[in-house]
Amino acid sequence: MMMQCRIPQVMLHITVCSLLFPSLVLSQLVPNTLLQRDDGGLAQEYGKIMDDFLTNPTCSANSSDPGSGSKNGQQIAVASYISPLADPAAWTRLIGYSKDKVSILVANVVNGPDTQVDDAWKSIIDQAHASGKTVLGYVRTGYLGVSQQQFKTRLGSGDLADWTAQIERDVDIWYELYGSSMGGIFFDEGWPECGSDNQYVNLYKYINDYTKRAHPGALTVLNPGSPIAHCYEDTMDTLLTFELSYEAYISSYQGNDWVAKDPRKIWHIVYNTPESAVASVAKLAHDRGAGFIQITDDIMPNPYDNLPSDSYMQSQMSAVEGGVPLNDDPSEWPAGAVAGTPSGLTASKADYSSVHLSWNYASDAKGYHVYLRNGGAGFIAASVPNTMTAITIGGLPSGSHVNFYVKAIGTHGDPGPSSNTVGVDTTPLPDGKTVTNYKASPSGASTTYQADILVPYAFVRLYIWDSVECDFDTDPGWTVNFKVDDYVCTHYMVEGETLYKYNGKLPAGSTAPPWSWETVGPVTVKIDGYTYTWTIPLGTGTTDTSKFVVQAQGYGPFINAFSPKPDDYDCKGSSMCTTPDLVKWCDHAVNTLQRSDSAIYSNQPGTAGEIRLVGVGCLFKVLGTVP
């Protein structure tokens, strides 16, 4: 056995070069990122690195054989956004691989946990946990709403406190739904800058501590997907700081301007990598200080929805030493005085599923717990730093009465006295529907759709449908159910701000069409309160755009809102339904009605006037007064 110590690269480079080339000046030895600092802190930076290393050197007792394994050896972590139903074999392989080599897997149901157990995901998560893997639940942090995209929460807010409430609630839901099989949280879309007075890094630290205190043993990962400031080193257990292609990793790599004390602090993802390059990429990642890697031959726009072949994965496992993930304890609450009582708690803007709360500062508060009580004991609905005294709480049941109160957190994390309690009545959903007032306005070159979405969802999709059922041999499409075993056939879809066209082919012997779409182009999407408006570059000159489905999924009741109702096109129960493609013919005939000499006009006594048009085995009645 021998002791191996990981010396920070900056210190190593400067020390070795100064010994070999003593005539070189300091500016020739240090990285440009340090020379460019304007705070006069170059010597302090080098001194800090030296002090950190001498105080807590990253060393491990290993044999001379690098394949023998060590606690902090390089490992594989997989952002495994693979549907358990679509590819169960991929999950069987992932679960079966050595936990020392493939130690972390990420579960992602609907860009988060949803609010109901997904049986397929539960089975996978339980099996992975039983095999010794650490399963992390995906939670979106939206760059805290401060990036150029200015992402909003599901409730449409960009406020830091509202982002905090949504993030913490998603964390808790993972554990409520999947219990002890959860091993931690993968926080995606991490903002990489410290912020004024460390505002952003301190918030991520607060969220990390909340997660680890509420769920002891939770491992945490923050994913900015890019280099991150040194202030973040102690925010979470692991930081994902590279998430680009093999070409970028080889030719234009940019790393952090600091070296982690433990290589397990850093995770690199390199996609579109040929199998022949797996070993060299793993070694390069090791040399660049990445204790976790994910190398894949999958490509954009989603390089995480397929698992490479077994030979590819075996090559990757052979290239890493293996070990166990890094998992630190939460921070200690600072000592101090007992916190005072928050006053003036008020509720406003209550709607179908959310409410806005605000209160006054309490003395000696280190933070605030917001408690929700719904007919029983109160529980923490959100926890925010002491700089925040207003928050929006979502996920409330529609048409219900709930109560809120706030406690300030004082010395050693002890909550102080409760504030006043406020009661909130959420608005009932109209007829229990979460999607209402949907309509289409087609024109020759474009079509505008509109719908009111009354509660927040993870996904809101717009489909254009052609007919009841699909002809998978001649014109395959994606099926959207309106009843059990009954569906409409769709060929176009809008998800986000992109229009897609279906391009899947039904595999021989299969009855399940694949989820496969090609990009058509961007669409204009406007959201004003509850109202979504889509304007797409398809009109009646291209296809019939009058029939559509608004589909909402995740965090609210799943719904398909059809217009028109496909039941009206369903002739089951009629003796003529045995005629092949009858409904399709009738649908086509309705859309191409022409008057001819074979039309039959009648005005039967005792009934409203009607016009009957008979053709291709179909009868159409136009009711009204016949002059």
Protein Blocks (a to p, Z undefined) as FASTA:
>chain_A
ZZdddddfklmmmmmmmmmmmmbcfklmpcfklmmpcnhpmmmmmmmmmmmmmmmccddd
ddfblknopfklccdddddfbcfklmmmlmmmmmmpcfklmmcccddfkgpabjbdcfkl
mmmmmmmmmnopacdddddehlnopamnopacfkopabfklmmmmmmmmmmmmmmmnmmm
bgbdcdehiafbebghhlmmmmmmmmmmmmmmmmghiacdddehpacdfklmmmpmbdcf
bdcdfklmmmmcccdfbdcfblklpccddehiafklmmmmmmmmmmnopabdcddfbdcf
blklbccdfklmmmmmmmpgbiaddddddddddedddddddehiacehiafkbccddddd
dehiabdcddddehiacddfbdcdfkbccdcdehiaehiacddddddddehhiacddddd
ddddddddehhiabghiacdddfkbccdddddfbdcfbdcddddfbeciafklmgcdddd
fbehiacddfbdcehjaccddfbdcdehiabdcdddddfbdcddddehjbccdddfbdfk
lmcckbccdddeehiacdddddddfklmpcghiaklmpghklmmmmmmmmmgccdfkbcc
dddehiacdddddeehiacddedddZZ
